[in-house]
Amino acid sequence: MPPPMPRQKRRRNPSGRRNKGEGRAAEILSKRLGVGLVTIYQARKLLKHGSDALIEQVRTGGLSIKKASAMLNQKAVHDA
């Protein structure tokens, strides 16, 4: 019987959590849009947890994805 194959490490997203199948798609999307992988994860978080007003500010260019994500992070810290 051959020896068992070594386990390969799973890719992790920038937050350090294990991917749930979206890592490759995020990587492809970031290359197509010409933005960093972290920006893709920040945008996804904004769409999932952000208010309609915050999302609209980003869509109209009044606020960057990075700043909106930071606002979400601050809110999460204060709510905890």
Secondary structure, 3 states (H helix, E strand, C coil): CCCCCCCCCCCECCCCCECCCCHHHHHHHHHHHCCCHHHHHHHHHHHHHCCHHHHHHHHHCCCCHHHHHHHHHHHHHHHC
